[in-house]
Amino acid sequence: MHELSIALSVLDIVRNAAAESGLASVTVVRLRIGRASGIQPDSLRFAFDCSKAGTPAEDAALEIEEVPVGGHCDICDRDFTNPEPYVLACPLCGGTSFKVTAGDELHVLDLEGEP
């Protein structure tokens, strides 16, 4: 379960951001996760909840925005979005020459907290 190591990394980011912002406690952590990132949001929530004790995010809710896979097809020269985590061909023309432009990211967007 690589979600545990990701949750621990997110908590490190939260710790540092809270310290820099003068927050004693964090109430909300918002993430943006691409569908093609290989990260299972439910598993990440579980790992985050299991790991947050003793951190400024001990009582924090984890909010996850999922990003669909997006790409640009070299064949039809159009952008596309695909709700599935894997793209084997352009959903518009069936071409197999494309670049993934979205959906493989993991970003800590922001956090809310109290001083």
Secondary structure as UniProt FT lines:
FT   HELIX           3..21
FT   STRAND          25..34
FT   TURN            35..36
FT   HELIX           41..51
FT   TURN            53..54
FT   TURN            56..59
FT   STRAND          61..67
FT   STRAND          69..73
FT   TURN            74..76
FT   STRAND          79..82
FT   TURN            91..93
FT   STRAND          98..102
FT   STRAND          106..114
//
